[in-house]
Amino acid sequence: MTKVKILVPILFFILLQSCYKAPTKLPVLGKMEIKGGDTTFHQIPDFSFIDQDSQIVNNTTFAGKIYVADFFFTSCPTICPKVKAQVLRIYERFEDEDMLKYLSHSIDVKRDTVGRLKWFADKLEISSDRWHLITGDESEIYDIADDYWSVAIKDEGAPGGFDHSGRLLLIDPQRRIRSYCEGTDAEDVDRFMEDIVMLLDEVKVP
C-alpha cells in the first residue's frame, strides 16, 4: 500500500511532464495597447544614421530581418570590450545566418567618426553588410536608447565620460523587442542565443 501511495504522485508528475510543451515563440516585450480590438506593441521608431562605410542605415536596412542592438563607444575603458567580445560570440555562431544582423550605436559622436568606426570594425574583423557601427546626431542616438531600454548619457564622473548600459536587445522584423540580455554575462548571452534561434525559427515560417 505504501508503494502505491509513493508511485501515484510520481506517475502524475511524469504525466504532467509529458503534456508540457516548451513555448514555441518568444513573447513581445514592452508596453501593449488595445484599441478597437487591435493590439499594438512598443516598436523601435524610424531612424537614420551613418555606418562605418559612410552608408545610411535606417529601418529599411533591416526590412524582413532580425537584429541585435547595443550602445557603445570605441574608447570605453570598462564594459564595452566585454560586451563586444560577447557579441562576437553571437556573430561567429550565426556567421552563415543571413536573417540576423547587428546594430551598434556609438554614444561618443565627437570622437567616433566614420573613420574611427571603420578602424574599429576592421579591428573586430566584421563584415559591414552584417554589422553596422553607426554614428549620427547625438540627441537622436540618446533619445532612441530609451526605445531600446538602454542608457546613453554623458557623465563626466563615469569612466570615459559616458554612462551607458551593456544590454543587448533582440529586435524582430516588426521592430519589436523580443528578448534582451546583459552583454557582460556570458551565461545570459548563452540564453540570449537560444532566443535568437527561436526567433529565427519563427520568422522563417512561411
N, C-alpha and C positions, 0 to 999 in steps of 0.2 A: 504493500500500500504506500509506503514511504517513497519507493522508487517511482511509482505512478505520479505522486504529487510533485516530485522533482522534474520528471520528464515533461509534464504538461506545460509549464512556463517556458521550458527550453524549446519545445516544439512550436509554441506560439511565437516565440522570438524568431525562429527560423522562418516561419510563415510570413511574418512581417517583413523580414529582410528580403525574401523572395518577391514580395509585392512592391518593394520600394524601387523607384526608378530615379536615377540622378537627373537633375534638371538638364534639359537639352538646349536651353537658351539662357544667355546672361540677362539679368534684369536691366532695364533702362533706369539710369540713376538721375537724380535731380528732381527739381520741382515739377509737379504734374498739374495740369489744368484741364477741367472738363467743361466744355461749352457746347450746348446743343447736342449732347450725346457723343461728341468727338473729344478724344483725349489727346492732348499735346504735351510734349516733354521739353525740358530745357534743351536748347540747341546752341552750338557754337555759332556766333554771329558772323556776318560777312567780314572778310579781312583781305588785306592786300599788303604784302611785304616783299622784300628783295632777298634772294638767297646768295650763296657763295659764288654762284656763276653769273651774278647780276641779272638773274631771271626773276620775273614777277611770280610770286607764289600766292595763290588765293584759294577760295573754296573749290573752284573747278579743277585745281591741281589734284584734288583728292576725290574727284567725282567717281562714284562706284567703288571706292577703295575704303579700307580701314587704315587708321594711322595711330602711332604712338606719339604723344606730345609731351614736351617738357620745357623748362625755363632754366637758362644757364648764363654764364659769361666766361670767356676764354681764359681770363686771368684769375678766376676764382681759386682761392687758396684752401678751400675747405671741402664742401660736399660734391662739387661738380665733377672732379676727376673720378670719384667713386660712382656717381650716377652714370657718367658716360661709359665707364667700364661695364656696368650692368646693361646699358642699352646696347653696347657692342655684343654682349652675350645674346641678346634677343636678335640683333641684326644678323649674327652669324648662324644662329639656329634656323632662322627663316630666310636664309640667303637666296633660296630659289622660289620664294613666295612673292609673286607679282602683285598680289592683292594687298600686301602690307607695306606701308610707307612710314616715314618718320619726320617729325617736325620739331626742331629745337629753336626756341625763341631766345635771342640774346637780349639781356636786360641792360647791357652796357653799350648803348648805341654810339657813344663817342669813340670808344677805343675799338670796339668790334666792328670795324669797317668791312666792306665786302672782301677786300684783300686779306684782312686778318681772318675772316671766316673761311676763306679759301685755303689759307695756310693751315687752319685748324682741321678742316676736312681732309686735307692731304695727310696730316699727322695721324688722323684716325683711320686713314685708308678706306674711306667710304665712297660710295657711288652717289653722285649728286642727283641722279634721277630717282634714287630711293630715299635718300636722307637729305632734307633741306635744313640748312642752318641759316636762320633769317634775321634780318635787321629791318629797321624802319622807324617810323615816328615813335618816339619814346612813350608818349602818353597813350598811344594806341596799343602798344605792347603791354604796358602796365594795366590798362583797362581790360584787355582780353584775358589777362591772367586770372581775373576774378571769374570769368566764364569757364575757365579750366580748373576752378577750385584751387588755384595756386597763389603763392605770394610772390610779388615782384615789386620791391620798393627800394629807393635809395635810403641808405642808413650809414652815416659816417662812422657810427660806432661798431658796425658789423665788419667782419673780415672782408677785405676787398672793397668795402664801401656800399655793399648791397645786402639786403635781407631777402632771401628767396627760399622757396621750398624745393625739396628734391623729389617731389611727386611725379610719377609717370601716369599719364592718362590714356585710356584706350577709347578711340572715337570711331563710331560706325559710319556707314555711308550717308546716313540721315543727320550727321553732325551731332549725334547724341553721345553722352558719356556712358560707356558700358562697363568699365572697370577702372581701377586705379591701384597703385601700389607705392610703397616707399622705395625710391630708387637707390637708397643706400643699404637696403636689406636684401641680401641675396635670396633668402628663403621666400620673402614676399614676392620678389621678382620671379622666382620659380612658379609660384601660384599664378602670378600675372600671365606668364607664358602659356599656362594651361587655359586661361581665359581667352587668350588670343586664338588658340586652337579652336575653342568652342565658337568664338565669333566668326572665324573663317569658315567653319562648317556651316554656320547659319547663313552667311551672305552668299555662299556658293550654291545653296539650294535653289534650283530653277523655279 
